Amino acid sequence: MAKFEAGQIYGAVGWEDVHDCLYTGVVTEDSDFWLLGRVSLQGVTTDLIDDIETITWAAYDVEGDGTAFTSGSLTVATVVSNTLITGGMWSVDSTGYNFTHAIDNSEFTTGGKRYRFEHVFTWSAGSTQSILRPFFEIRVQNVRTS
């Protein structure tokens, strides 16, 4: 079974809650941040690049009309590591992460809003795994000083 085992928002200034496949945090407006996670396939967390066909993503204003305001696809070999990475940006556990999606601040310049990032992992042909959909939700904190 495909699973998103853990997640974190690096660059977040605070945490709100973690649910199964929903990871939330607070970022300051005009700040870059990284969505990190540990993806596994049948309990295996290494050598996954060849098992993942595509990763697409979309960002939604939680209070908006349900339409994605930005979206795209990620190059699997760029955002998925065949080995687990520990330390550095990762503070969830000692096991590590193998998925990194860097977000620049160009889309998230207004404080006081909530955004949800939805990623869709599609497995390569021949895989019996279903689509994996981890969610990250951020609240953008206002910055009152310049």
C-alpha positions as CSV (number, residue, x, y, z in Angstrom):
1,M,0.0,0.0,0.0
2,A,1.2,3.5,-0.8
3,K,1.4,5.8,2.2
4,F,2.5,9.3,3.2
5,E,4.0,8.4,6.5
6,A,5.0,11.8,7.9
7,G,5.1,15.4,6.8
8,Q,6.4,18.8,7.8
9,I,6.3,22.4,6.6
10,Y,9.9,23.7,6.9
11,G,10.0,27.5,7.3
12,A,6.8,27.4,9.3
13,V,6.9,29.6,12.4
14,G,4.4,27.5,14.2
15,W,2.3,24.3,14.1
16,E,-1.4,24.0,14.4
17,D,-2.2,20.3,14.1
18,V,-1.4,17.1,12.3
19,H,-4.0,14.6,11.0
20,D,-3.6,11.5,8.9
21,C,-2.2,12.9,5.6
22,L,-3.0,16.6,6.6
23,Y,-0.1,18.6,7.8
24,T,-0.7,22.2,8.9
25,G,1.5,25.1,9.9
26,V,1.9,28.9,10.0
27,V,4.3,30.8,7.6
28,T,4.9,34.5,7.6
29,E,3.9,36.4,4.5
30,D,6.6,36.9,1.8
31,S,8.5,33.9,3.1
32,D,9.7,30.8,1.2
33,F,8.8,27.4,2.7
34,W,9.2,23.7,2.0
35,L,6.7,20.9,2.1
36,L,8.5,17.8,3.3
37,G,7.3,14.2,3.7
38,R,8.1,10.6,3.8
39,V,6.5,8.5,1.1
40,S,6.5,4.7,1.2
41,L,5.3,1.9,-1.1
42,Q,4.4,-1.3,0.7
43,G,6.5,-0.2,3.7
44,V,9.6,0.7,1.5
45,T,10.8,4.3,1.7
46,T,13.9,4.0,-0.6
47,D,14.4,3.6,-4.4
48,L,10.9,5.0,-5.1
49,I,11.8,7.3,-8.1
50,D,11.1,4.6,-10.7
51,D,7.8,3.6,-8.9
52,I,6.3,7.1,-9.2
53,E,5.0,8.1,-12.6
54,T,3.9,11.7,-11.9
55,I,3.3,14.2,-9.1
56,T,0.9,17.0,-9.7
57,W,-0.1,19.7,-7.2
58,A,-2.6,22.5,-6.8
59,A,-3.0,25.3,-4.2
60,Y,-6.4,26.5,-3.0
61,D,-7.5,29.4,-0.9
62,V,-9.4,27.6,1.8
63,E,-12.0,30.3,2.1
64,G,-12.2,30.7,-1.7
65,D,-14.5,29.2,-4.3
66,G,-12.8,25.8,-4.4
67,T,-10.8,26.7,-7.6
68,A,-7.1,26.2,-7.6
69,F,-5.3,29.5,-8.1
70,T,-2.0,27.9,-8.9
71,S,-0.9,24.4,-9.9
72,G,1.7,22.4,-11.7
73,S,3.6,19.2,-12.0
74,L,6.8,18.3,-10.3
75,T,9.8,16.4,-11.7
76,V,9.8,13.2,-9.7
77,A,13.6,12.8,-9.7
78,T,13.9,16.4,-8.4
79,V,11.5,16.2,-5.5
80,V,11.8,12.5,-4.5
81,S,15.0,11.1,-3.1
82,N,15.9,7.4,-3.3
83,T,17.3,7.6,0.2
84,L,15.9,9.1,3.4
85,I,17.3,12.5,4.4
86,T,17.7,13.2,8.1
87,G,18.5,16.3,10.0
88,G,18.7,19.8,8.4
89,M,15.1,20.8,7.6
90,W,13.5,17.7,9.1
91,S,12.6,17.6,12.8
92,V,9.6,15.2,12.8
93,D,11.6,12.1,13.7
94,S,15.0,10.4,13.2
95,T,13.7,8.3,10.2
96,G,13.9,11.2,7.7
97,Y,12.1,12.3,4.6
98,N,12.2,11.6,0.9
99,F,9.9,14.2,-0.6
100,T,10.6,18.0,-0.9
101,H,8.4,20.6,-2.6
102,A,10.0,24.1,-2.3
103,I,7.5,27.0,-2.4
104,D,8.6,30.5,-3.1
105,N,6.9,33.5,-1.7
106,S,5.6,35.0,-4.9
107,E,2.0,33.5,-4.5
108,F,1.7,34.0,-0.8
109,T,2.2,37.7,-0.1
110,T,-1.1,38.4,1.7
111,G,-1.3,37.6,5.4
112,G,-4.4,36.3,7.1
113,K,-5.2,33.7,4.5
114,R,-5.3,29.9,4.6
115,Y,-4.1,27.8,1.7
116,R,-4.3,24.1,1.0
117,F,-1.8,22.2,-1.1
118,E,-3.0,19.0,-2.7
119,H,-0.4,16.7,-4.2
120,V,-1.4,13.7,-6.4
121,F,1.2,10.9,-6.7
122,T,0.5,8.6,-9.6
123,W,2.3,5.3,-9.5
124,S,4.1,3.8,-12.6
125,A,2.4,1.3,-14.9
126,G,2.2,-2.1,-13.5
127,S,1.8,-0.8,-9.9
128,T,-1.2,-2.0,-8.1
129,Q,-1.1,1.1,-5.9
130,S,-3.8,3.7,-5.9
131,I,-3.2,7.4,-6.1
132,L,-1.7,9.0,-3.0
133,R,-3.0,12.4,-1.9
134,P,-1.2,14.1,1.0
135,F,-2.4,17.5,2.0
136,F,-0.6,20.5,3.5
137,E,-2.4,23.5,4.8
138,I,-0.8,26.8,5.7
139,R,-2.0,29.9,7.4
140,V,-0.1,33.0,6.3
141,Q,0.7,35.3,9.2
142,N,0.6,39.0,8.7
143,V,3.9,40.9,9.0
144,R,3.2,44.4,10.4
145,T,6.7,45.8,10.1
146,S,8.7,46.4,6.9
